[in-house]
């Protein structure tokens, strides 16, 4: 680019960190942590109050649930109901039941060794579903008036 590394010089090119959502948070933190390197940061839709622990851990998924409900009435309740039933099934299914559930769901033809019981399988599946459900929010953009 032919930029001069000396701040204030005519040929200086400022370094700007840019990101949206979690990368927006990272952009802001780069500016905060390395102000001598990063001249400015643009943090679009960065969940700053979430990572600063100024919100409860459930606020993000509460918002995602509201977006899902707005996009498809009944969606949030249906997902919640199915996940609750799945959690009970994995808890009460007995030894090895998670293998039957994995086959029924069409996941994990070769279950990783660290998954040795229904509780761990349940936790892993719920994490994947939570992530996929949260991605629904990204597809439903722009959000409403709130």
C-alpha positions in Angstrom: 0.0 0.0 0.0 3.0 2.3 0.4 1.9 3.4 3.8 4.1 5.1 6.3 4.2 3.4 9.8 4.7 6.7 11.6 1.4 8.1 13.0 0.8 11.7 12.0 2.9 11.5 8.9 1.3 12.4 5.6 1.6 8.8 4.3 0.3 7.1 7.4 -2.5 4.6 6.9 -4.6 4.0 10.0 -5.4 0.4 11.0 -9.1 -0.2 11.5 -10.7 -3.3 13.0 -14.1 -4.1 11.6 -16.6 -6.8 12.6 -20.2 -7.6 13.2 -21.8 -9.7 16.0 -19.0 -11.6 17.8 -16.3 -10.4 15.4 -17.6 -6.9 16.2 -16.8 -7.6 19.9 -13.4 -8.8 18.8 -12.8 -5.6 16.8 -13.7 -3.5 19.8 -11.5 -5.5 22.1 -8.6 -5.3 19.6 -8.9 -1.5 19.8 -9.1 -1.6 23.6 -6.2 -4.0 24.1 -3.9 -2.7 21.3 -4.6 1.1 21.0 -1.0 1.7 19.7 -1.7 -0.7 16.8 -5.4 -0.4 16.0 -6.5 3.2 15.4 -10.2 2.7 15.2 -12.8 -0.1 15.5 -16.2 -0.5 14.0 -18.2 -3.0 16.0 -21.6 -3.6 14.3 -24.2 -5.4 16.3 -21.6 -6.5 18.8 -23.0 -8.0 22.0 -20.9 -5.8 24.2 -23.2 -5.9 27.3 -23.4 -9.7 27.0 -19.7 -10.2 27.2 -19.3 -7.6 29.9 -21.8 -9.7 31.9 -24.2 -6.8 32.2 -27.0 -9.2 30.9 -28.1 -12.6 32.2 -26.8 -15.6 30.3 -30.3 -16.3 29.0 -30.9 -12.9 27.3 -29.3 -13.8 24.0 -31.5 -16.9 23.6 -34.5 -15.1 24.9 -34.0 -12.7 22.0 -33.4 -15.5 19.5 -36.6 -17.2 20.7 -38.5 -13.9 20.2 -37.1 -13.6 16.6 -38.0 -17.2 15.8 -41.5 -16.7 17.1 -41.9 -13.5 15.1 -40.6 -15.3 11.9 -42.8 -18.4 12.5 -45.5 -18.4 15.1 -45.2 -21.4 17.4 -41.6 -22.2 16.4 -40.0 -21.3 19.8 -42.6 -23.3 21.8 -42.2 -26.3 19.5 -38.4 -26.3 19.7 -38.6 -25.9 23.5 -41.1 -28.7 23.8 -39.1 -31.1 21.6 -35.8 -30.3 23.4 -37.5 -30.9 26.8 -38.8 -34.3 25.6 -35.4 -35.2 24.2 -33.6 -34.2 27.5 -36.0 -36.4 29.5 -35.6 -39.3 27.0 -31.8 -39.1 27.4 -32.0 -39.0 31.2 -34.5 -41.8 31.6 -33.5 -44.0 28.6 -31.1 -46.3 30.5 -27.6 -47.4 29.6 -26.7 -47.3 25.9 -30.1 -45.6 25.0 -28.2 -42.7 23.6 -26.8 -44.9 20.9 -30.4 -45.8 19.8 -31.2 -42.0 19.9 -28.1 -41.2 17.8 -29.2 -43.7 15.1 -32.8 -42.4 15.2 -31.6 -38.9 14.8 -29.2 -39.8 12.0 -26.1 -38.4 13.8 -22.9 -39.9 15.0 -22.6 -43.1 13.1 -19.3 -43.4 15.0 -19.9 -41.8 18.4 -16.8 -40.1 19.9 -15.2 -41.9 22.8 -15.8 -39.1 25.3 -19.6 -39.6 24.9 -20.2 -42.5 27.2 -23.6 -41.8 28.5 -27.0 -40.2 27.7 -26.2 -37.1 29.7 -23.1 -36.2 27.7 -24.9 -37.1 24.4 -27.8 -34.9 25.4 -25.6 -32.0 26.3 -23.7 -32.2 23.0 -26.9 -32.4 20.9 -28.5 -29.5 22.8 -25.3 -27.4 22.2 -25.5 -28.1 18.5 -29.2 -27.4 18.4 -28.8 -24.1 20.3 -26.1 -23.0 17.9 -28.3 -23.9 14.9 -31.3 -22.2 16.5 -29.2 -19.0 17.1 -28.2 -19.0 13.4 -31.9 -18.7 12.6 -31.6 -15.1 14.0 -28.8 -14.3 11.5 -31.0 -15.5 8.6 -33.9 -13.3 9.8 -32.4 -9.9 9.1 -33.1 -7.1 9.4 -34.9 -7.6 12.7 -38.1 -5.8 13.7 -38.4 -2.4 15.3 -36.9 -3.4 18.7 
